[in-house]
Every structure is written in structure tokens, then in C-alpha cells.
Amino acid sequence: MSDDAPNQLALFDSAPRREPLLAPAAQPRQGGPHVDLGARRLPYTLTRCRRRSIGFSIGPEGLRVRAPRWVTVAEIEGVLRERSEWILRKWQECERRVEQLEALRVQWRDGELLPFLGGQLRLRASDEPAPRRAAVASWQEAALPGEHPELWLRLPPLAQESQWRDAVQAWLQQRARSHFEPRLAHFAELLQVRVEKLRLSSAQGRWGSANSRGVISLNWRLIHFSPAVIDYVIAHEVAHLREMNHSPRFWNLVAELLPGFESPRAELKRAQLPPL
């Protein structure tokens, strides 16, 4: 942890969310513990630790149980059965979220669509040596109404998924910086504060942060969202350069910088991004 970590503020006060990579029921450990909860038999991971009570949680890793060393497995599974309604509901929620994320997953190939600045961007590949394709990546606006803008990438005809992904991410990070910098300068000027440095972040569950040295970090994946959402995150972090807290004074500053910020803030909280 860096020495300025105590002065950093996340965009939301809640703990970072981790996106499930696998459904909890996927690939249970062979021979591992299971518990029967009504019509479902769920695998779980048991960790013995120094605590006075049985605790459990459901997340990307499935059902995880923490219990004192002196509690028997029968007692643990008795508690799980008592809370079976809650456990099954959370398990199903996690499975649905995994399904939703899988539906959003990008297929790395020519013609696929990727969210970009609140709209969609069509991926294109070309190995043409012509000057207009000379760059590693080039942007082309939609030619006709209803069509999507295109991102042309210099890739070989049989490019692997990893080549597509790396090229697209590199371009998105460049676009993120070029979009963030002028908006950051705009809000800093409105509030008469100095931003010492902009850092691009890829932190899980954290869209932005600011520290007392005037360094602002913005998650490059914000470039998927609409300009209004991006402006909210930037205004939020700039306001922290005056108020390193989430007090009423802080939220008043955000409102001054971006009237009606509540709408893009709610949009950001509801958002789901494709796994990259």
C-alpha cells in the first residue's frame, strides 16, 4: 500500500465489487464438501479460523464458509440449511449475473460491436499497407444514419483473440486519455483547483480516486460510457480536491460542477460492462 493510500477516496463508499468469472456451481471440486438445500446440492469451501461463530458468503468462488475449529461439520451444515432460502436466492442471483456477463462478452473478430462513449463501435481488421490503414488503429465515423462507427485495426488475416483484445484495449486507453484530459481541465478550472497528474487505472470496482497531492486516477474503461457518465466521475474526483470526504459540502460541490449529476450517477451504478 502506498504512503498516500489513507488520503485516497473511492468513487463510492462501498467495497469494490468483483465480477464473477464463473457460475458458482461451475466445476465444483471433486470430493469436496456439499450440502443439500432442498432440491439443490451445493458445493462449498470450508475454512477453519479463529472466530466465535459460523460465517458464510456467496461470490465468484461459490459458497464459502468460515467456522471455528471446534464446530462440527454437522453443525455447520445445520446452520446452512437454516439459511437455505437466503443462500439459494443469492446463489441464483450470482448465476444470473454470470449469464448476463457472458451475454455481454465481446467476440474478438471482424464485425463485432463494442460499447464506446455510450454507443457502439464496430471492430474491423485490415492488413492493407495503404496510407489510410498505416496506423496501428484508425477511427472512421459512420457513413450513413443508423450505421456504427468503425475501428480499423492493423491485424493479420488470422489474428488470434489475444491480438484483437490487446490492440483494442491499447486504442481504448489512448482514447480514454484524450477524452479525459480536457474534461478534467474544464472541471478543475471551474473549481479553481490544480490537478497535478492524471493516471489511467484498471482497478476492479473503482471508477476513480483522488489524493491529497492532486493526483487523480480514472478507470480507462469509463470510455465505454456516455460522456455524461464520464463527466460525473471526473466532477466527483475534482470535487475531492476541495473536500476529501463525502460530506454534504462535498456533494454540494459536485452539484455546482455538474447540475443533475444524480442521473448519470444512477446510470453508472446500474451499468454492466463486457468482460475484456
Secondary structure, 3 states (H helix, E strand, C coil): CCCCHHHCEECCCCCCCCCCCCCCCCCCCCCCCEEEECCEEEEEEEEECCCCCCEEEEECCEEEEEECCCCCHHHHHHHHHHCHHHHHHHHHHHHHHHHHHHHHCCCCCCCCEEEECCEEEEEEEECCCCHHHCCCEEEECCCCCCCCCEEEEECCCCCCHHHHHHHHHHHHHHHHHHHHHHHHHHHHHHHCCCCCEEEEECCCCCCEEECCCCEEEEEHHHHHCCHHHHHHHHHHHHHHCCCCCCCHHHHHHHHHHCCCCHHHHHHHHHCCCCCC
